[in-house]
């Protein structure tokens, strides 16, 4: 298993554990019967869907898709690492931005969410550029 895949998969498992822990906090409040951390539901969803699921897919796709006959077997490792870094920086910025959005909105925090979304979009584009040529017939 390539090093990059191991990083994607292990990071995905960390996000799975964190998102489920946060999900329990969102769902449980013994005093009111409703979610005490209900405002953190968007963070929970982002950590679960992007942190766990999407990142796991990226790692396994990088590893398992057909290799190139010539050149680097899995495409550009640099693009792979850039994908990993941009995706995770964007995801962590998104989580932090959602947390501070619970307070009265201020423009700097709104821009943090925009930048985080842009970083994640760039990471996805790099992933597509890197993996696209490996999606082929026999």
N, CA, C and O atoms as a MOPAC input file, in Angstrom:
PM7 MOZYME 1SCF
protein

 N      0.85500 1    -1.17900 1     0.00000 1
 C      0.00000 1     0.00000 1     0.00000 1
 C      0.89600 1     1.23600 1     0.00000 1
 O      1.78900 1     1.35400 1     0.83900 1
 N      0.66400 1     2.16100 1    -0.93900 1
 C      1.49800 1     3.36400 1    -0.99000 1
 C      1.36600 1     4.22100 1     0.27300 1
 O      0.33400 1     4.21400 1     0.94500 1
 N      2.42100 1     4.94500 1     0.57000 1
 C      2.43400 1     5.82100 1     1.74900 1
 C      1.27300 1     6.81900 1     1.71100 1
 O      0.60200 1     7.03100 1     2.72100 1
 N      1.04000 1     7.42700 1     0.55200 1
 C     -0.04600 1     8.40000 1     0.43300 1
 C     -1.39700 1     7.76200 1     0.76700 1
 O     -2.21800 1     8.37600 1     1.44800 1
 N     -1.62800 1     6.56200 1     0.30200 1
 C     -2.87200 1     5.85300 1     0.61200 1
 C     -3.00100 1     5.62000 1     2.11100 1
 O     -4.07400 1     5.80700 1     2.68400 1
 N     -1.90600 1     5.21100 1     2.74200 1
 C     -1.94600 1     4.98500 1     4.20300 1
 C     -2.32400 1     6.26600 1     4.93600 1
 O     -3.09600 1     6.22700 1     5.89400 1
 N     -1.79200 1     7.39000 1     4.50000 1
 C     -2.12500 1     8.67300 1     5.13100 1
 C     -3.60100 1     9.01100 1     4.93300 1
 O     -4.28200 1     9.42600 1     5.87100 1
 N     -4.08800 1     8.83300 1     3.71000 1
 C     -5.51100 1     9.09100 1     3.44900 1
 C     -6.38700 1     8.19700 1     4.33400 1
 O     -7.32000 1     8.68000 1     4.97400 1
 N     -6.08900 1     6.91300 1     4.36800 1
 C     -6.94200 1     5.95900 1     5.09600 1
 C     -6.86900 1     6.19000 1     6.60500 1
 O     -7.89700 1     6.18400 1     7.28100 1
 N     -5.68100 1     6.38900 1     7.13000 1
 C     -5.56200 1     6.61500 1     8.57600 1
 C     -6.21400 1     7.93900 1     9.00200 1
 O     -6.85900 1     8.01800 1    10.04700 1
 N     -6.03500 1     8.96100 1     8.18300 1
 C     -6.68200 1    10.24200 1     8.47700 1
 C     -8.19600 1    10.08500 1     8.40600 1
 O     -8.92000 1    10.65500 1     9.22200 1
 N     -8.67300 1     9.32000 1     7.43800 1
 C    -10.11100 1     9.06300 1     7.31900 1
 C    -10.64600 1     8.38500 1     8.58100 1
 O    -11.72500 1     8.73200 1     9.05900 1
 N     -9.90800 1     7.43600 1     9.11300 1
 C    -10.36300 1     6.75200 1    10.33400 1
 C    -10.39900 1     7.69800 1    11.53300 1
 O    -11.27800 1     7.58700 1    12.38700 1
 N     -9.44700 1     8.62200 1    11.59500 1
 C     -9.46500 1     9.61400 1    12.67400 1
 C    -10.71100 1    10.48400 1    12.55000 1
 O    -11.38900 1    10.74700 1    13.54300 1
 N    -11.01300 1    10.93200 1    11.33100 1
 C    -12.21900 1    11.74000 1    11.11700 1
 C    -13.48300 1    10.93800 1    11.43000 1
 O    -14.44900 1    11.49900 1    11.94800 1
 N    -13.49400 1     9.65600 1    11.13000 1
 C    -14.66000 1     8.82700 1    11.46300 1
 C    -14.89400 1     8.82300 1    12.96800 1
 O    -16.01600 1     9.03400 1    13.42800 1
 N    -13.83900 1     8.58400 1    13.72700 1
 C    -13.97200 1     8.56100 1    15.18800 1
 C    -14.40800 1     9.92200 1    15.72800 1
 O    -15.28300 1    10.00000 1    16.59000 1
 N    -13.79500 1    10.99900 1    15.21700 1
 C    -14.16100 1    12.34600 1    15.68200 1
 C    -15.59500 1    12.70600 1    15.31500 1
 O    -16.32600 1    13.28100 1    16.12100 1
 N    -15.99100 1    12.36400 1    14.08900 1
 C    -17.34500 1    12.72300 1    13.66200 1
 C    -18.40000 1    11.95900 1    14.45700 1
 O    -19.43500 1    12.52400 1    14.81000 1
 N    -18.15400 1    10.69600 1    14.73800 1
 C    -19.13900 1     9.93900 1    15.52100 1
 C    -19.20000 1    10.42400 1    16.96300 1
 O    -20.27200 1    10.43800 1    17.56900 1
 N    -18.06900 1    10.81700 1    17.50800 1
 C    -18.06200 1    11.40300 1    18.85100 1
 C    -18.84700 1    12.71800 1    18.86000 1
 O    -19.65700 1    12.96300 1    19.75400 1
 N    -18.59700 1    13.54700 1    17.86300 1
 C    -19.34500 1    14.79900 1    17.74600 1
 C    -20.82400 1    14.51900 1    17.49300 1
 O    -21.68800 1    15.21900 1    18.02200 1
 N    -21.11900 1    13.50400 1    16.69000 1
 C    -22.50200 1    13.12700 1    16.41700 1
 C    -23.25200 1    12.74500 1    17.68500 1
 O    -24.43400 1    13.05700 1    17.82800 1
 N    -22.56900 1    12.07000 1    18.60400 1
 C    -23.20700 1    11.73900 1    19.88200 1
 C    -23.51900 1    13.00700 1    20.66000 1
 O    -24.58000 1    13.11400 1    21.27600 1
 N    -22.59900 1    13.97300 1    20.63700 1
 C    -22.83100 1    15.24100 1    21.32300 1
 C    -23.96400 1    16.03300 1    20.70200 1
 O    -24.72900 1    16.69300 1    21.40600 1
 N    -24.07100 1    15.96600 1    19.37500 1
 C    -25.15300 1    16.66500 1    18.67600 1
 C    -26.49400 1    16.03400 1    19.02400 1
 O    -27.49600 1    16.73400 1    19.17100 1
 N    -26.51000 1    14.72200 1    19.15400 1
 C    -27.77300 1    14.00600 1    19.35300 1
 C    -28.22400 1    13.93000 1    20.81100 1
 O    -29.40300 1    13.69100 1    21.07400 1
 N    -27.32000 1    14.12600 1    21.75300 1
 C    -27.66000 1    13.85700 1    23.14600 1
 C    -27.52200 1    15.08600 1    24.03400 1
 O    -26.48200 1    15.74400 1    24.05800 1
 N    -28.58600 1    15.37600 1    24.75700 1
 C    -28.56400 1    16.39100 1    25.80500 1
 C    -29.51700 1    15.90400 1    26.88000 1
 O    -30.73200 1    15.94400 1    26.68000 1
 N    -29.00700 1    15.44900 1    28.00700 1
 C    -29.86600 1    14.83400 1    29.02300 1
 C    -30.87600 1    15.78500 1    29.66100 1
 O    -31.88200 1    15.31500 1    30.19100 1
 N    -30.65700 1    17.08300 1    29.63600 1
 C    -31.55500 1    18.00900 1    30.30300 1
 C    -32.77800 1    18.36800 1    29.46900 1
 O    -33.89200 1    18.42800 1    29.99100 1
 N    -32.57800 1    18.60300 1    28.18900 1
 C    -33.69900 1    19.05200 1    27.37600 1
 C    -34.23800 1    17.98200 1    26.44800 1
 O    -35.31200 1    18.14500 1    25.86900 1
 N    -33.50800 1    16.89700 1    26.30000 1
 C    -33.94700 1    15.84600 1    25.39600 1
 C    -33.62500 1    16.14600 1    23.93700 1
 O    -33.89300 1    15.32800 1    23.05700 1
 N    -33.05700 1    17.30500 1    23.68500 1
 C    -32.66400 1    17.63500 1    22.31300 1
 C    -31.15300 1    17.81100 1    22.26300 1
 O    -30.47800 1    17.79700 1    23.29200 1
 N    -30.64000 1    17.97500 1    21.06600 1
 C    -29.19300 1    18.08600 1    20.89800 1
 C    -28.62000 1    19.33500 1    21.54000 1
 O    -28.96700 1    20.44800 1    21.14400 1
 N    -27.75300 1    19.16800 1    22.51900 1
 C    -27.10700 1    20.29500 1    23.15300 1
 C    -26.10500 1    20.96700 1    22.22400 1
 O    -25.83200 1    22.16200 1    22.34200 1
 N    -25.57300 1    20.19600 1    21.31600 1
 C    -24.61100 1    20.71900 1    20.35600 1
 C    -25.20500 1    20.71600 1    18.95400 1
 O    -24.49300 1    20.56800 1    17.96100 1
 N    -26.52200 1    20.88100 1    18.89100 1
 C    -27.22200 1    20.78500 1    17.60700 1
 C    -26.67900 1    21.76400 1    16.57000 1
 O    -26.74100 1    21.49000 1    15.37100 1
 N    -26.15700 1    22.88300 1    17.01000 1
 C    -25.58800 1    23.85200 1    16.08000 1
 C    -24.33500 1    23.34700 1    15.37500 1
 O    -23.88900 1    23.92700 1    14.38600 1
 N    -23.77700 1    22.26500 1    15.89400 1
 C    -22.57100 1    21.70300 1    15.28900 1
 C    -22.88000 1    20.60000 1    14.28000 1
 O    -21.97500 1    19.90100 1    13.82500 1
 N    -24.14100 1    20.44700 1    13.93400 1
 C    -24.52400 1    19.41300 1    12.97400 1
 C    -23.78700 1    19.55900 1    11.63900 1
 O    -23.36000 1    18.54700 1    11.08300 1
 N    -23.61800 1    20.78600 1    11.09500 1
 C    -22.85900 1    20.90700 1     9.83800 1
 C    -21.40900 1    20.41700 1     9.96900 1
 O    -20.86600 1    19.83000 1     9.03200 1
 N    -20.78600 1    20.65600 1    11.12400 1
 C    -19.41300 1    20.17600 1    11.34300 1
 C    -19.40100 1    18.65500 1    11.35100 1
 O    -18.53700 1    18.02900 1    10.73800 1
 N    -20.36600 1    18.06500 1    12.05200 1
 C    -20.49800 1    16.61200 1    12.09400 1
 C    -20.61200 1    16.03700 1    10.68300 1
 O    -19.92100 1    15.07900 1    10.33800 1
 N    -21.49300 1    16.63300 1     9.86800 1
 C    -21.68200 1    16.13300 1     8.49600 1
 C    -20.41700 1    16.27500 1     7.65800 1
 O    -20.06600 1    15.35900 1     6.91400 1
 N    -19.73400 1    17.39600 1     7.76400 1
 C    -18.51200 1    17.58900 1     6.98600 1
 C    -17.42500 1    16.60300 1     7.40400 1
 O    -16.74300 1    16.03300 1     6.55300 1
 N    -17.26500 1    16.40500 1     8.69000 1
 C    -16.25200 1    15.45300 1     9.14900 1
 C    -16.58400 1    14.03600 1     8.71400 1
 O    -15.69200 1    13.26200 1     8.36900 1
 N    -17.85800 1    13.70100 1     8.73000 1
 C    -18.26200 1    12.35000 1     8.34900 1
 C    -18.16900 1    12.14600 1     6.84000 1
 O    -17.54600 1    11.18600 1     6.38500 1
 N    -18.77600 1    13.03000 1     6.06600 1
 C    -18.85300 1    12.82700 1     4.61400 1
 C    -17.52600 1    13.13700 1     3.93000 1
 O    -17.06600 1    12.36500 1     3.08800 1
 N    -16.91600 1    14.24600 1     4.28100 1
 C    -15.66900 1    14.61500 1     3.60900 1
 C    -14.46100 1    14.01600 1     4.31500 1
 O    -13.58500 1    13.43700 1     3.67200 1
 N    -14.41300 1    14.15500 1     5.63300 1
 C    -13.26500 1    13.64500 1     6.37000 1
 C    -13.14100 1    12.14000 1     6.30400 1
 O    -12.04700 1    11.61900 1     6.09000 1
 N    -14.24100 1    11.43100 1     6.48400 1
 C    -14.21200 1     9.97500 1     6.48200 1
 C    -14.41500 1     9.41400 1     5.08200 1
 O    -13.50500 1     8.80400 1     4.52000 1
 N    -15.57400 1     9.61100 1     4.52700 1
 C    -15.95900 1     8.92200 1     3.29700 1
 C    -15.15100 1     9.36500 1     2.07700 1
 O    -14.56200 1     8.53000 1     1.39000 1
 N    -15.11900 1    10.64500 1     1.81000 1
 C    -14.42000 1    11.13200 1     0.61400 1
 C    -12.92900 1    10.84100 1     0.70700 1
 O    -12.31400 1    10.41800 1    -0.27200 1
 N    -12.35400 1    11.06400 1     1.86400 1
 C    -10.92300 1    10.82900 1     2.02100 1
 C    -10.57200 1     9.34600 1     1.87200 1
 O     -9.53600 1     9.00300 1     1.30200 1
 N    -11.43100 1     8.48000 1     2.38200 1
 C    -11.20900 1     7.04400 1     2.21200 1
 C    -11.27300 1     6.67400 1     0.73100 1
 O    -10.45400 1     5.89300 1     0.24700 1
 N    -12.23600 1     7.23100 1     0.02000 1
 C    -12.35700 1     6.98000 1    -1.42100 1
 C    -11.10900 1     7.46500 1    -2.14800 1
 O    -10.58100 1     6.75300 1    -3.00100 1
 N    -10.62900 1     8.65800 1    -1.82700 1
 C     -9.41900 1     9.18000 1    -2.47000 1
 C     -8.23900 1     8.22700 1    -2.26200 1
 O     -7.52500 1     7.89800 1    -3.20800 1
 N     -8.04500 1     7.79600 1    -1.03500 1
 C     -6.90700 1     6.92600 1    -0.72500 1
 C     -6.98300 1     5.59100 1    -1.43600 1
 O     -5.99400 1     5.12700 1    -2.00200 1
 N     -8.15100 1     4.97300 1    -1.40800 1
 C     -8.30500 1     3.66500 1    -2.05000 1
 C     -8.21500 1     3.80200 1    -3.57200 1
 O     -7.63700 1     2.93900 1    -4.23400 1
 N     -8.77700 1     4.86800 1    -4.13000 1
 C     -8.69300 1     5.08100 1    -5.58500 1
 C     -7.24100 1     5.26900 1    -6.00900 1
 O     -6.81300 1     4.71100 1    -7.01900 1
 N     -6.48400 1     6.04600 1    -5.24800 1
 C     -5.07700 1     6.26100 1    -5.58100 1
 C     -4.32500 1     4.92700 1    -5.60100 1
 O     -3.44100 1     4.71700 1    -6.43200 1
 N     -4.67700 1     4.05300 1    -4.69900 1
 C     -4.01300 1     2.76000 1    -4.56200 1
 C     -4.48400 1     1.75300 1    -5.60100 1
 O     -3.66300 1     1.07900 1    -6.22300 1
 N     -5.80100 1     1.64100 1    -5.79900 1
 C     -6.36400 1     0.51100 1    -6.52600 1
 C     -6.64400 1     0.74400 1    -8.01400 1
 O     -6.72700 1    -0.22200 1    -8.77200 1
 N     -6.78800 1     1.99000 1    -8.44800 1
 C     -7.07700 1     2.20500 1    -9.86400 1
 C     -5.92100 1     1.66000 1   -10.70100 1
 O     -4.79600 1     1.55700 1   -10.21300 1
 N     -6.19100 1     1.31100 1   -11.95400 1
 C     -5.12500 1     0.72000 1   -12.79800 1
 C     -3.89400 1     1.61800 1   -12.85500 1
 O     -3.98600 1     2.84400 1   -12.90500 1
 N     -2.74700 1     0.96000 1   -12.84400 1
 C     -1.47300 1     1.68200 1   -12.88500 1
 C     -1.10500 1     2.00700 1   -14.32500 1
 O     -1.58900 1     1.38900 1   -15.27300 1
 N     -0.22900 1     3.00400 1   -14.45500 1
 C      0.30500 1     3.34700 1   -15.76200 1
 C      1.33600 1     2.29400 1   -16.18000 1
 O      2.04200 1     1.74100 1   -15.33700 1
 N      1.41600 1     2.02600 1   -17.47600 1
 C      2.41900 1     1.09600 1   -17.98800 1
 C      3.80800 1     1.75100 1   -17.97600 1
 O      4.81200 1     1.09400 1   -17.70200 1
 N      3.84600 1     3.05000 1   -18.27500 1
 C      5.11100 1     3.80600 1   -18.28700 1
 C      5.01000 1     4.97400 1   -17.32100 1
 O      3.92000 1     5.45700 1   -17.01700 1
 N      6.15300 1     5.41300 1   -16.84800 1
 C      6.16700 1     6.55200 1   -15.93000 1
 C      5.76500 1     6.13100 1   -14.52600 1
 O      5.71200 1     4.93900 1   -14.22200 1
 N      5.48100 1     7.10800 1   -13.66900 1
 C      5.05600 1     6.77900 1   -12.30200 1
 C      3.76800 1     5.93900 1   -12.32700 1
 O      2.79900 1     6.30400 1   -12.99400 1
 N      3.76600 1     4.85100 1   -11.62100 1
 C      2.65300 1     3.89100 1   -11.66400 1
 C      1.31100 1     4.51100 1   -11.29300 1
 O      0.27800 1     4.13900 1   -11.85000 1
 N      1.32400 1     5.43900 1   -10.37000 1
 C      0.06100 1     6.00900 1    -9.88400 1
 C     -0.10600 1     7.47900 1   -10.23600 1
 O     -0.90400 1     8.17500 1    -9.60800 1
 N      0.61300 1     7.95000 1   -11.20100 1
 C      0.52800 1     9.36200 1   -11.54600 1
 C      1.45300 1    10.17700 1   -10.67100 1
 O      2.41600 1     9.65400 1   -10.11100 1
 N      1.16200 1    11.44200 1   -10.55500 1
 C      2.01700 1    12.35900 1    -9.81600 1
 C      1.80200 1    12.22300 1    -8.31300 1
 O      0.71600 1    12.48500 1    -7.79600 1
 N      2.84900 1    11.81200 1    -7.63400 1
 C      2.76300 1    11.72600 1    -6.17500 1
 C      2.66200 1    13.12700 1    -5.56600 1
 O      2.02500 1    13.32200 1    -4.53100 1
 N      3.29600 1    14.09200 1    -6.22300 1
 C      3.20600 1    15.47900 1    -5.75500 1
 C      1.76500 1    15.96500 1    -5.78800 1
 O      1.29700 1    16.57500 1    -4.82700 1
 N      1.04900 1    15.70000 1    -6.89200 1
 C     -0.37200 1    16.07600 1    -6.95600 1
 C     -1.17000 1    15.35000 1    -5.87300 1
 O     -2.08600 1    15.92000 1    -5.28000 1
 N     -0.82200 1    14.10600 1    -5.62400 1
 C     -1.50700 1    13.34600 1    -4.57500 1
 C     -1.33800 1    13.98400 1    -3.20800 1
 O     -2.30400 1    14.12200 1    -2.45700 1
 N     -0.10400 1    14.37600 1    -2.88300 1
 C      0.14200 1    15.01800 1    -1.58800 1
 C     -0.49200 1    16.39900 1    -1.51200 1
 O     -0.98200 1    16.80300 1    -0.45800 1
 N     -0.48400 1    17.12400 1    -2.62800 1
 C     -1.15000 1    18.43300 1    -2.65300 1
 C     -2.65000 1    18.24800 1    -2.41600 1
 O     -3.27100 1    19.03600 1    -1.70200 1
 N     -3.22400 1    17.21200 1    -3.01200 1
 C     -4.63400 1    16.90100 1    -2.78000 1
 C     -4.87700 1    16.65700 1    -1.29900 1
 O     -5.79700 1    17.22400 1    -0.70800 1
 N     -4.05000 1    15.81300 1    -0.70700 1
 C     -4.19300 1    15.47900 1     0.71300 1
 C     -4.12400 1    16.73200 1     1.59100 1
 O     -4.98000 1    16.94400 1     2.45100 1
 N     -3.10800 1    17.55200 1     1.36900 1
 C     -2.92100 1    18.73900 1     2.21100 1
 C     -4.03600 1    19.76400 1     2.02300 1
 O     -4.61300 1    20.23800 1     3.00200 1
 N     -4.34400 1    20.10900 1     0.77500 1
 C     -5.39700 1    21.10000 1     0.53200 1
 C     -6.73600 1    20.61800 1     1.06500 1
 O     -7.49000 1    21.39200 1     1.65500 1
 N     -7.03200 1    19.34600 1     0.85800 1
 C     -8.30900 1    18.79600 1     1.30600 1
 C     -8.43600 1    18.88100 1     2.82700 1
 O     -9.47200 1    19.30100 1     3.34400 1
 N     -7.38300 1    18.48300 1     3.54100 1
 C     -7.45300 1    18.48100 1     5.00200 1
 C     -7.37500 1    19.87300 1     5.59600 1
 O     -8.04500 1    20.15200 1     6.59000 1
 N     -6.57600 1    20.75200 1     5.01400 1
 C     -6.55500 1    22.14200 1     5.49300 1
 C     -7.93100 1    22.76400 1     5.29000 1
 O     -8.45100 1    23.43400 1     6.18200 1
 N     -8.51700 1    22.54200 1     4.12000 1
 C     -9.85500 1    23.06400 1     3.84300 1
 C    -10.90100 1    22.50000 1     4.79200 1
 O    -11.77700 1    23.22500 1     5.26200 1
 N    -10.80900 1    21.21300 1     5.07200 1
 C    -11.78200 1    20.57900 1     5.97000 1
 C    -11.65200 1    21.11800 1     7.39500 1
 O    -12.66000 1    21.39900 1     8.04400 1
 N    -10.43700 1    21.26100 1     7.87900 1
 C    -10.23900 1    21.79200 1     9.22900 1
 C    -10.65400 1    23.26200 1     9.31300 1
 O    -11.21600 1    23.70000 1    10.31700 1
 N    -10.37200 1    24.01700 1     8.24800 1
 C    -10.83800 1    25.40900 1     8.21400 1
 C    -12.35600 1    25.46500 1     8.21600 1
 O    -12.95400 1    26.33300 1     8.85100 1
 N    -12.97500 1    24.53700 1     7.50300 1
 C    -14.43800 1    24.49700 1     7.44500 1
 C    -15.00900 1    24.21400 1     8.83600 1
 O    -15.95500 1    24.87200 1     9.26800 1
 N    -14.43200 1    23.23900 1     9.52900 1
 C    -14.90300 1    22.90700 1    10.87700 1
 C    -14.74300 1    24.10600 1    11.81200 1
 O    -15.65700 1    24.43400 1    12.56800 1
 N    -13.58800 1    24.75100 1    11.75800 1
 C    -13.35900 1    25.91500 1    12.60400 1
 C    -14.30600 1    27.05700 1    12.22400 1
 O    -14.85800 1    27.72700 1    13.09700 1
 N    -14.48900 1    27.27100 1    10.93700 1
 C    -15.38600 1    28.33300 1    10.47800 1
 C    -16.82000 1    28.10100 1    10.89800 1
 O    -17.52100 1    29.04000 1    11.27500 1
 N    -17.26000 1    26.85400 1    10.83600 1
 C    -18.62900 1    26.53500 1    11.27900 1
 C    -18.77600 1    26.76500 1    12.78300 1
 O    -19.82700 1    27.21200 1    13.24100 1
 N    -17.74300 1    26.46700 1    13.54200 1
 C    -17.79500 1    26.68300 1    14.98900 1
 C    -17.96300 1    28.16100 1    15.32300 1
 O    -18.79100 1    28.52600 1    16.15800 1
 N    -17.17300 1    29.00600 1    14.67000 1
 C    -17.26500 1    30.42900 1    14.98300 1
 C    -18.49500 1    31.07500 1    14.36500 1
 O    -18.90200 1    32.15100 1    14.80500 1
 N    -19.09200 1    30.45700 1    13.36800 1
 C    -20.33200 1    30.99300 1    12.78400 1
 C    -21.48900 1    30.88500 1    13.77300 1
 O    -22.52700 1    31.51500 1    13.57100 1
 N    -21.33500 1    30.11700 1    14.81400 1
 C    -22.37400 1    30.00100 1    15.83700 1
 C    -22.52200 1    31.30900 1    16.60900 1
 O    -23.56900 1    31.57800 1    17.19800 1
 N    -21.47800 1    32.10600 1    16.60000 1
 C    -21.51400 1    33.42400 1    17.23000 1
 C    -22.07900 1    34.41900 1    16.21900 1
 O    -22.29300 1    34.06200 1    15.06000 1
 N    -22.31900 1    35.64700 1    16.63300 1
 C    -22.79100 1    36.63600 1    15.64600 1
 C    -21.83100 1    36.69000 1    14.45900 1
 O    -20.62000 1    36.81200 1    14.64200 1
 N    -22.36900 1    36.59900 1    13.24500 1
 C    -21.49300 1    36.51000 1    12.07200 1
 C    -20.64300 1    37.75800 1    11.87200 1
 O    -21.09500 1    38.89100 1    12.04300 1
 N    -19.43400 1    37.50800 1    11.51400 1
 C    -18.51500 1    38.57800 1    11.17100 1
 C    -17.87600 1    38.21700 1     9.84100 1
 O    -17.64300 1    37.03900 1     9.56800 1
 N    -17.59700 1    39.18600 1     9.03300 1
 C    -17.17500 1    38.93000 1     7.65900 1
 C    -15.92800 1    38.06500 1     7.55800 1
 O    -15.81600 1    37.27400 1     6.62100 1
 N    -14.98900 1    38.18600 1     8.48500 1
 C    -13.76300 1    37.38700 1     8.39600 1
 C    -14.07700 1    35.90100 1     8.48200 1
 O    -13.44700 1    35.09200 1     7.80000 1
 N    -15.04600 1    35.53700 1     9.31400 1
 C    -15.37200 1    34.11800 1     9.46800 1
 C    -16.15100 1    33.60900 1     8.26400 1
 O    -16.00900 1    32.44900 1     7.87900 1
 N    -16.96500 1    34.46100 1     7.67200 1
 C    -17.66900 1    34.06000 1     6.45300 1
 C    -16.65100 1    33.79600 1     5.34200 1
 O    -16.80300 1    32.84700 1     4.57300 1
 N    -15.62100 1    34.63000 1     5.25800 1
 C    -14.58200 1    34.41200 1     4.25500 1
 C    -13.79400 1    33.14600 1     4.53700 1
 O    -13.30400 1    32.50200 1     3.60900 1
 N    -13.66500 1    32.78100 1     5.79900 1
 C    -12.97000 1    31.54800 1     6.15200 1
 C    -13.69800 1    30.34500 1     5.54300 1
 O    -13.06300 1    29.40900 1     5.05800 1
 N    -15.01800 1    30.37800 1     5.57200 1
 C    -15.78500 1    29.29100 1     4.96800 1
 C    -15.61600 1    29.27400 1     3.45300 1
 O    -15.54300 1    28.20400 1     2.84900 1
 N    -15.55500 1    30.43700 1     2.84400 1
 C    -15.35900 1    30.51300 1     1.39100 1
 C    -13.98800 1    29.96800 1     1.02200 1
 O    -13.86800 1    29.18400 1     0.08000 1
 N    -12.96300 1    30.36800 1     1.74400 1
 C    -11.60400 1    29.88700 1     1.46600 1
 C    -11.51600 1    28.38000 1     1.68600 1
 O    -10.88400 1    27.66900 1     0.90400 1
 N    -12.15000 1    27.89800 1     2.75000 1
 C    -12.11700 1    26.45500 1     3.01100 1
 C    -12.78500 1    25.67600 1     1.88200 1
 O    -12.28200 1    24.63300 1     1.46500 1
 N    -13.90300 1    26.17300 1     1.39100 1
 C    -14.57800 1    25.51000 1     0.27600 1
 C    -13.71800 1    25.54200 1    -0.98000 1
 O    -13.67600 1    24.56600 1    -1.72900 1
 N    -13.03400 1    26.65400 1    -1.21400 1
 C    -12.14200 1    26.77000 1    -2.36800 1
 C    -10.98400 1    25.77900 1    -2.26600 1
 O    -10.63600 1    25.13600 1    -3.25600 1
 N    -10.38900 1    25.64900 1    -1.09000 1
 C     -9.29400 1    24.70000 1    -0.90100 1
 C     -9.75500 1    23.26700 1    -1.16700 1
 O     -9.05000 1    22.48700 1    -1.80800 1
 N    -10.94100 1    22.93300 1    -0.67000 1
 C    -11.45400 1    21.58800 1    -0.90400 1
 C    -11.76400 1    21.36400 1    -2.38000 1
 O    -11.50800 1    20.28200 1    -2.90900 1
 N    -12.30900 1    22.37100 1    -3.04300 1
 C    -12.59500 1    22.25300 1    -4.46800 1
 C    -11.29900 1    22.05900 1    -5.25300 1
 O    -11.23800 1    21.22200 1    -6.15400 1
 N    -10.26300 1    22.83300 1    -4.91500 1
 C     -8.97100 1    22.68200 1    -5.58300 1
 C     -8.40500 1    21.28100 1    -5.36400 1
 O     -7.85500 1    20.67800 1    -6.28600 1
 N     -8.54200 1    20.77000 1    -4.15500 1
 C     -8.06600 1    19.41500 1    -3.86200 1
 C     -8.79500 1    18.39200 1    -4.72800 1
 O     -8.17500 1    17.47300 1    -5.26300 1
 N    -10.09200 1    18.54900 1    -4.86400 1
 C    -10.87100 1    17.63100 1    -5.69900 1
 C    -10.43100 1    17.73600 1    -7.15700 1
 O    -10.30600 1    16.71800 1    -7.83900 1
 N    -10.19600 1    18.94300 1    -7.63800 1
 C     -9.74000 1    19.11300 1    -9.02100 1
 C     -8.38100 1    18.45200 1    -9.23300 1
 O     -8.15900 1    17.82000 1   -10.26500 1
 N     -7.47100 1    18.58700 1    -8.27300 1
 C     -6.17300 1    17.93000 1    -8.38100 1
 C     -6.31600 1    16.41500 1    -8.37200 1
 O     -5.62200 1    15.71500 1    -9.11000 1
 N     -7.21400 1    15.91300 1    -7.53600 1
 C     -7.47100 1    14.47700 1    -7.50900 1
 C     -7.96900 1    13.99800 1    -8.86700 1
 O     -7.50400 1    12.98200 1    -9.38300 1
 N     -8.91200 1    14.73100 1    -9.44100 1
 C     -9.46700 1    14.35000 1   -10.74700 1
 C     -8.38000 1    14.38100 1   -11.82400 1
 O     -8.28100 1    13.46000 1   -12.63500 1
 N     -7.57200 1    15.43100 1   -11.83100 1
 C     -6.49300 1    15.53800 1   -12.81500 1
 C     -5.53500 1    14.35900 1   -12.69100 1
 O     -5.08500 1    13.80600 1   -13.69400 1
 N     -5.22900 1    13.98200 1   -11.46500 1
 C     -4.28000 1    12.90300 1   -11.22700 1
 C     -4.85000 1    11.52400 1   -11.53600 1
 O     -4.11900 1    10.64900 1   -12.00100 1
 N     -6.12300 1    11.31400 1   -11.28900 1
 C     -6.69700 1     9.97500 1   -11.41000 1
 C     -7.37000 1     9.74300 1   -12.77100 1
 O     -7.52000 1     8.59600 1   -13.19300 1
 N     -7.77300 1    10.80200 1   -13.45200 1
 C     -8.53700 1    10.69100 1   -14.69400 1
 C     -7.88700 1     9.76100 1   -15.72700 1
 O     -8.56700 1     8.89200 1   -16.27200 1
 N     -6.59500 1     9.92300 1   -16.00700 1
 C     -5.98100 1     9.05800 1   -17.01500 1
 C     -5.94700 1     7.58300 1   -16.62700 1
 O     -5.75700 1     6.72700 1   -17.49100 1
 N     -6.12500 1     7.27500 1   -15.36200 1
 C     -6.10500 1     5.88300 1   -14.91100 1
 C     -7.47000 1     5.21300 1   -15.05800 1
 O     -7.58300 1     4.00000 1   -14.87900 1
 N     -8.49600 1     5.98100 1   -15.38000 1
 C     -9.83900 1     5.42700 1   -15.58300 1
 C     -9.93600 1     5.06400 1   -17.05600 1
 O    -10.19700 1     5.91300 1   -17.90900 1
 N     -9.72100 1     3.79100 1   -17.33200 1
 C     -9.69100 1     3.34400 1   -18.72000 1
 C    -10.16600 1     1.90400 1   -18.82900 1
 O    -10.27600 1     1.19300 1   -17.83000 1
 N    -10.44200 1     1.49100 1   -20.04500 1
 C    -10.84400 1     0.10800 1   -20.30100 1
 C     -9.65000 1    -0.81300 1   -20.32700 1
 O     -8.50700 1    -0.37500 1   -20.19400 1
 N     -9.91900 1    -2.08900 1   -20.49900 1
 C     -8.84400 1    -3.08400 1   -20.51000 1
 C     -7.97200 1    -2.98500 1   -21.72000 1
 O     -7.02600 1    -3.75900 1   -21.86400 1

